[in-house]
Structure formats: structure tokens, C-alpha cells
Amino acid sequence: MRFLHTADWQLGMTRHFLNGEAQPRYSAARRDAVAGLGALAADTGAEFVVVAGDVFEHNQLAPRDVSQSLEAMRAIGVPVYLLPGNHDPLDASSVYSSALFLAERPENVIVLDGAGAHEVRPGLEIVSAPWRSKKPTTDLLGEVLEGLVADGVTRIVVGHGGVDLFEPDRDKPSLIRLATVEAALERGAVHYVALGDKHSRTDVGSTGRVWYSGSPEVTNYDHIESDPGHVLVVDVDEQDPARAVRVDARRVGRWKFVTLRRPVDSARDVVDLDINLDQLPDKECTVVQIALTGTLTVTDKAALDACFDRYAHKFAALSTWDRETDIAVVPADGEFDDLGIGGFAAAAVDELVAAARADGGRADDARAALALLLRLTAREGAA
């Protein structure tokens, strides 16, 4: 038996840092990743798809987002089992009980709205632990596993949330207890555990049967999400008494959120950064956040600003990571000697250089003025 494990679609997600038309393209890419599961299911012979929570970004979605999302699920073709998670719990405002969802839900879409076992076919069950609020007070998955015994039925568990193995606060009541999960696997009551909430593909524990699939399309920078953009193809050998499992990751995501950390202390460093940005592929679906540290002359800082300006419109977004960026701008000796000005203008430049080298509120204004002067003189020289 083969199925697809995915999670954290978060359809309807927005990202405030995306440039203009990049947000609609990003939203469309997330829906396309969902619709594309149909081709993957056909290619691999997958019997069904499980979505381990956070199908939607939240419960208060625009009608258009709900309708387009359901059409993407319809395109998958095979049965799609949706687990409500912390972003879209089964509370009073649940999207899953909305009139629009109920009216437009395709026949192949099944909401796992009850805790416990759901029969897929004789001998095969999905065991689910849906969220009913954003802050459960118990281990929801542990509760549905407790009463299960080995009885010859193949069981796929679908859960959502953090596992105590990865959490510093292991006393948090809603955490999934890995020991409980592995005990159920050990006694043969369940055979694979599909998890959602962690957006990077992650093998949990040592059994090879507990996985986070990660989000099929990236949601955060790569220093936070190390391995997003996958769907897991899971094989369970129903003829084997032990139900041997094989997991194969397939990359489906197209977008990348990249963090670049660079020292910049010279014109060469600025050129190297320019080359790095130029060589990044698929700029229209790449978001870049840059953390820079170092000391630059006014001339080199102006070159750095020009570099940012040059690439800002090429990427889906390009920004500096302000919290991790620390660049000191210090005029170099003789940096403004060749401007070809004299008299009062030269004296004013000397005052600006002195102010730029000093501490205090005037320093930033002086550096900005010197950078503008360099750009203006460079423009006149090119004319």
C-alpha cells in the first residue's frame, strides 16, 4: 500500500515582505503544489493523501481562497484526508463547518473531524487526532493511541503538533510524547505516524516510521526551515506481519527563502556579494534576506546601496536583516580629494567628513550627504 504524506499547506498565507505582484504568485504556487499532488499520486500509484494539519492559514479566509483551495484539492483525484491543526482548528468559527466549504467540498476530500480510527477500506485505517482549539491542554495524539492494540489492521496515524524530543519545555501539556508513539509502534497497534507542524522534513526518533513531511512550499528563511518543499511517498507492506515501511521524499516546492550572511570590509567584498546575488537562480520565486557586518568607506557603501537597488526588482523580495546587520561607514583618508571642488564647497566636504567620523546623531546624516555627493559627481563625470 502506498500513500502521500504532506502537511502545513497553510493555504491563504501571506508574507508581508513580498514585492507587489510576488504575493499573488506565491499564493498561486502554494495552490499549484497542492494540485500537483495529483500527478505525483498517479506517477507513484498512491492510494490516497493525508494532510497532517494546518491545511488553511486560519479559519477566517476570503471566500475566493476557500474556493480556489478546494479546486486544487479536487485536481488531486485520489482521496485526500484533511486533519484540522492549530491554524485551522475545529472551533466555533471553523472553516470546515462553513457553508461555503460544505457546499463546495469535492467528493474526494474527507475531513478527519473525529478523534480515533477511520476505515479507508477493510484492513486499513487512518487514526486521527484533530485540534479543536488553538491551545489544547493534553497530548491529543497520545489519547487516541492509548487504547489501540495489534489486531491485524494496518493503521496510519495522522497527528499535528510539536514532539517533546525537540521542545525545550517538555512539560508543555499539548506536546506529543514520543515514548507513547513508539510504544504503539512497538506493540504493532499502528505502523506509520504522519505528523505536521514542523515545516522541514524530519525523521523523528529511531524507528523510521515517524515523520514530519514539512510544508510542500517554503514558508520561512532557510536558517529557520532547513528542508522544506517536500512530499513523502510512504510504502507500507501489508503482506509483511511487521508492516515494513519505506519513505521516499519528493521535492515539489519551487520557492526559496534564502538568508545570506556576509562580511563586507572592502570593495572586493561588495563585488563578491553582487556576484552571489547574480548567480542565484529563479529570482522571481526567491526571497533573499541579507545579514552584513563590517566597515566600509563611503564609496564602498554607495556601491553596496547601488547593488541592492540593482537586484531589488529582480527577486520576489530582497532586504537586509536589520537585527543581524552591523555596518560601520567611515570615510577613508583622501576619499574626497579628487572631486574637483574648492573654496566653500571643499570646506563643507571637510566638515561632513569630520562629522561622519564622529559619533552622535549627525554622523548618519553626514554619511548620507557624502554618499549623495559621490553619486552626483559620478553622474556628472559620466555625462
Residue pairs with C-beta under 8 A, 6 or more apart in sequence:
1 47
1 124
1 154
1 235
1 236
1 237
1 238
2 44
2 45
2 46
2 47
2 233
2 234
2 235
2 236
3 46
3 47
3 48
3 49
3 50
3 156
3 234
4 37
4 40
4 41
4 44
4 46
4 48
4 49
4 50
4 231
4 232
4 233
4 234
5 49
5 50
5 52
5 192
5 194
5 211
5 213
5 231
5 232
5 233
5 234
5 247
6 37
6 49
6 50
6 51
6 52
6 213
6 216
6 231
6 232
7 51
7 52
7 53
7 54
7 85
7 160
7 194
7 195
7 196
7 197
7 212
7 213
7 214
7 215
8 52
8 53
8 54
8 85
8 196
8 197
8 199
8 213
8 214
8 215
8 216
8 219
9 30
9 33
9 34
9 51
9 54
9 55
9 56
9 69
9 215
9 216
10 30
10 54
10 55
10 56
10 57
10 87
10 215
10 219
11 30
11 31
11 34
11 55
11 56
11 57
11 61
11 65
11 69
11 72
12 27
12 56
12 57
12 58
12 61
12 62
12 65
12 69
13 27
13 30
13 57
13 219
14 23
14 27
14 57
15 23
15 26
15 219
15 287
15 317
17 287
17 317
17 319
18 26
18 287
18 316
18 317
19 312
19 313
19 315
19 316
19 317
22 284
22 316
22 317
25 284
25 285
25 316
26 217
26 255
26 285
26 316
27 65
29 217
29 253
29 254
29 255
29 285
30 216
30 217
31 68
31 69
31 72
32 72
33 216
33 217
33 252
33 253
33 254
34 69
34 72
34 73
34 75
34 76
34 216
35 71
35 72
35 73
35 75
35 76
36 252
37 49
37 76
37 216
37 231
37 252
38 75
38 76
38 77
38 78
40 46
40 231
40 233
40 250
40 252
41 49
41 76
41 77
41 78
42 77
44 233
44 250
46 78
46 233
47 78
47 79
47 120
48 78
48 79
48 80
48 81
48 120
49 76
49 78
49 79
49 80
49 81
50 81
50 83
50 126
50 156
50 158
50 194
51 80
51 81
51 82
51 83
51 196
52 83
52 85
52 158
52 159
52 160
52 194
52 195
52 196
52 197
52 212
52 213
53 83
53 84
53 85
53 86
53 87
53 131
53 158
53 159
53 160
53 161
53 196
53 197
54 85
54 86
54 87
54 88
54 160
54 196
54 197
55 69
55 82
55 83
55 84
55 85
55 88
56 65
56 66
56 69
56 87
56 88
56 95
57 87
57 88
58 87
58 88
59 88
59 89
59 91
59 93
59 94
59 95
60 93
60 95
61 69
61 95
63 100
66 95
66 98
66 100
66 101
66 104
67 100
67 104
70 101
70 104
70 105
70 106
70 109
73 80
73 106
73 108
73 109
74 106
74 108
74 109
76 108
77 108
78 108
79 108
79 109
79 110
79 120
80 108
80 109
80 110
81 110
81 111
81 112
81 118
81 126
81 128
81 158
82 96
82 109
82 110
82 111
82 112
83 112
83 128
83 129
83 130
83 158
83 159
83 160
83 196
84 90
84 94
84 96
84 111
84 112
84 113
84 130
84 131
84 132
85 131
85 160
85 161
85 196
85 197
86 131
86 134
86 160
86 161
86 197
88 94
88 95
88 96
89 130
89 131
89 132
89 133
89 134
90 96
90 97
90 113
90 130
90 131
90 132
91 132
91 133
91 134
95 101
96 111
96 113
105 111
110 118
112 118
112 126
112 128
112 130
112 158
113 130
114 128
114 130
115 128
115 129
115 130
115 140
115 143
115 144
116 127
116 128
116 144
117 125
117 126
117 127
117 148
117 155
118 125
118 126
118 127
118 128
119 125
120 126
123 152
123 153
123 154
123 238
124 153
124 154
124 155
124 156
124 238
125 153
125 154
125 155
125 156
126 155
126 156
126 157
126 158
127 144
127 145
127 148
127 155
127 156
127 157
127 158
127 190
128 144
128 157
128 158
128 159
129 140
129 141
129 143
129 144
129 157
129 158
129 159
129 160
130 140
131 140
131 160
131 161
135 174
136 161
136 173
136 174
137 173
137 174
138 173
138 174
139 173
139 174
139 175
139 176
139 177
139 180
140 159
140 161
140 174
141 157
141 159
141 161
141 176
141 180
141 181
141 193
142 176
142 177
142 180
142 181
144 157
145 157
145 180
145 181
145 183
145 184
145 189
145 190
146 180
148 155
148 184
148 189
148 190
149 187
149 189
150 187
150 188
150 189
151 189
154 191
154 236
154 238
154 243
155 189
155 190
155 191
156 190
156 191
156 192
156 194
156 234
156 236
157 181
157 184
157 190
157 192
157 193
157 194
158 194
159 176
159 193
159 194
159 195
159 196
160 195
160 196
160 197
161 174
161 175
161 176
161 195
161 197
162 172
162 174
162 175
162 176
162 197
162 198
163 175
163 176
163 178
163 181
163 195
163 204
164 170
164 172
164 175
164 176
164 177
164 178
165 178
165 204
165 205
166 198
167 175
176 195
178 204
178 205
178 210
181 193
181 205
181 210
182 205
182 207
182 210
184 190
185 191
185 193
185 207
185 209
185 210
188 242
188 243
191 209
191 236
191 243
191 245
192 209
192 210
192 211
192 234
192 236
192 245
193 204
193 209
193 210
193 211
194 211
194 213
194 232
194 234
195 204
195 210
195 211
195 212
195 213
196 212
196 213
197 212
198 212
198 214
199 214
199 215
199 218
199 219
199 220
199 225
199 228
200 212
200 214
200 225
200 226
200 227
200 228
201 211
201 212
201 213
201 214
201 227
201 228
201 230
201 232
201 249
202 211
202 212
202 214
202 227
203 210
203 211
203 247
204 210
204 211
204 212
208 245
208 247
209 245
211 232
211 234
211 247
213 230
213 231
213 232
214 225
214 227
214 228
214 229
214 230
215 225
215 228
215 229
215 253
216 228
216 229
216 230
216 231
216 252
216 253
217 228
217 229
217 252
217 253
217 254
217 255
218 225
218 228
218 229
218 253
218 255
218 256
218 257
219 225
219 228
219 257
220 228
220 257
221 257
221 258
221 259
221 287
221 289
222 256
222 257
222 258
222 259
223 259
225 257
228 253
229 251
229 252
229 253
229 254
229 255
230 249
230 250
230 251
230 252
230 253
231 249
231 250
231 252
232 247
232 248
232 249
232 250
233 247
233 248
233 249
233 250
234 245
234 246
234 247
234 248
235 245
235 246
235 247
235 248
236 243
236 244
236 245
237 243
237 244
237 245
254 282
254 285
255 285
255 286
255 287
255 316
256 282
256 285
256 286
256 287
257 286
257 287
257 289
258 280
258 286
258 287
258 288
258 289
259 288
259 289
259 290
259 291
259 321
260 273
260 276
260 288
260 289
260 290
260 291
261 290
261 291
261 292
261 324
262 269
262 272
262 273
262 276
262 290
262 291
262 292
262 293
263 269
263 292
263 293
263 294
264 270
264 273
264 292
264 293
264 294
264 296
264 300
264 304
264 327
265 294
265 295
265 296
266 296
266 300
267 299
267 300
267 303
269 294
270 296
270 300
270 303
270 304
270 307
273 290
273 292
273 304
273 307
274 307
274 310
277 288
277 307
277 311
277 318
278 311
280 286
280 288
280 315
283 311
283 314
283 315
283 316
284 314
284 315
284 316
285 316
286 315
286 316
287 315
287 316
287 317
287 318
288 311
288 315
288 317
288 318
288 319
289 319
289 320
289 321
290 318
290 319
290 320
290 321
290 325
291 320
291 321
291 324
291 325
292 304
292 320
292 325
292 326
292 327
293 324
293 325
293 326
293 327
294 327
294 328
295 327
295 328
295 329
295 330
296 304
296 327
296 328
296 329
296 330
297 329
297 330
297 331
297 332
297 335
298 329
298 331
298 332
298 335
298 356
298 367
298 370
298 371
298 374
299 332
299 335
299 374
301 327
301 329
301 367
301 371
302 371
302 374
302 375
304 327
305 371
308 318
308 320
311 318
312 318
329 356
329 367
330 356
330 357
331 353
331 356
331 357
331 367
331 370
335 353
336 349
336 353
336 370
336 373
339 349
339 373
339 377
340 377
341 349
349 370
349 373
352 366
352 369
352 370
352 373
353 366
353 370
355 362
355 363
355 365
355 366
356 363
356 366
356 367
356 370
357 363
